[in-house]
């Protein structure tokens, strides 16, 4: 590894040394919709409405209303950047994460003072105001309020004391109040909060913002790959080859990530629900990964904030929900999970997996499958069924042969145009649970849909029948090293 990545700052230093991967600006920006509006053009990509593109990460050095604070956005909004930060190749990311899950390195307590606690603000202090302390952006004029989009939420189960880290939607609601949205049944911290509520207890929680990219990627694993009791910080430890360092919180009985830029400490209050847009009344929450602004929830949990700690001259880190950054964080762990599951079931057949930008990293996957014998015919569809059974949010799967680049959607669509017939190669599975944020997964869209979030999952089998592989050989070009003639590396 050329540079040792140990926190957000070292990651930004590395990107600053990579041509075209980081922009800094001293022009003042308003965090209320303007900051995200700028980055929409610079580098958001993903499912953001066009015009947008995949571009560099960006640091805003002057944020209106927040003297001394900076905001970084788009750090992971490029597969190339993620690969560089994790010291691998873009096409190897899923496999790297899969190996890291199987060889976890658990977190440890840091020795000495924690960087994230260089400055401490207690909620009981006069003038304490979360919105002034944390420069959380409002992504669009329709948002419910300022959102913390990259907060690493860390909590422990009231019974087992096993800990977990996840990213949740967090909206600033008051001087010492945050709302947190738990997707029903989808995240472990949600289950912890439910159990604490059953016991009539508050759930201590820390929210670490601005951390090592390995932590952000690792925190996005889901069951069955990382079941209850598996602390995803151990994935980050494996990716880095050394454990993530934690520190005790100042005001609650929980730990936080020791080198985070900001930490918000607090407790999830039992038997209290808040309306996400109670301050704005827009009816909306924030832009979500499918590319639409999601509806405000009336069933958010309330976090009573007890303290904010941060490093000197802190850097707030944020992302745009539908951007390529979400594709990286949600899609790469899903690729790892699918690859590992299919590899165990049919070793050596699945060559790679790509969870595409068009699906926000969740809705669509391309599986590159090699049929090595006549008996492998049909197993490619079995691989797709395995992926569907484990990851309910997947809606569409494209199956391609080993000679098709699964990371190049033009190549995938070429396979669809030359190796696919709609009347024989589409497999539909109606009436299956998918994702509630897909607006087409609604009874109002189709009478075949029984409930919000029910979908028709579809396999597009663009693989050549094994018996006909000799008819579908791509034009064979001479394999040469073009760098000899051009001086440029074209091979990634």
Number of C-alpha atoms within 10 A of each C-alpha: 9 8 12 13 20 16 18 22 18 16 21 21 13 19 20 16 10 12 8 11 20 21 15 12 11 11 10 13 19 18 22 19 17 16 20 22 18 13 22 24 17 19 24 32 27 31 24 24 15 10 10 17 19 19 21 24 26 21 21 22 19 18 20 14 15 15 12 12 19 18 22 21 24 29 25 24 26 26 20 16 23 23 17 19 24 22 18 14 15 17 18 14 24 24 20 20 27 22 15 21 25 14 14 21 22 18 19 15 16 16 10 7 10 21 18 26 23 14 14 15 20 18 20 11 9 8 11 17 17 22 19 13 17 23 26 23 28 25 28 21 13 18 27 27 27 23 25 26 21 24 25 27 25 24 28 23 21 19 10 9 11 14 21 24 29 25 21 21 21 26 27 22 24 14 16 20 20 27 26 24 20 20 12 8 9 11 21 24 25 20 16 24 26 19 18 20 18 11 12 12 17 19 25 26 27 27 26 28 30 28 26 23 21 24 24 25 25 27 26 22 27 22 14 11 20 19 13 18 14 20 24 27 30 26 31 29 24 23 24 20 12 16 20 25 19 20 21 16 24 18 16 17 16 21 23 30 32 25 27 28 26 32 28 24 29 28 24 26 19 20 13 12 15 17 19 31 23 15 12 14 15 16 18 18 26 27 21 21 29 24 19 17 20 19 18 20 20 14 15 21 24 25 25 21 25 19 23 28 25 27 18 15 13 21 26 26 25 24 24 29 26 27 32 32 31 29 28 27 25 23 29 31 28 28 26 26 27 29 22 21 19 20 15 9 12 14 11 13 19 22 16 23 28 28 29 24 26 21 21 27 30 26 24 20 29 25 29 24 25 21 21 11 9 10 9 16 17 13 15 24 21 14 23 23 18 15 22 22 12 16 21 16 22 24 23 20 24 25 28 27 24 17 14 21 19 27 20 13 16 12 15 20 17 14 22 20 11 12 17 19 13 11 7 9 16 14 15 12 13 13 15 18 19 21 19 17 19 21 15 16 22 19 16 13 11 11 9 15 19 15 15 19 20 21 28 16 22 20 21 22 27 24 27 20 18 16 10 9 12 10 9 11 9 9 6 6 6 6 6 7 12 12 11 9 7 9 9 9 10 9 7 7
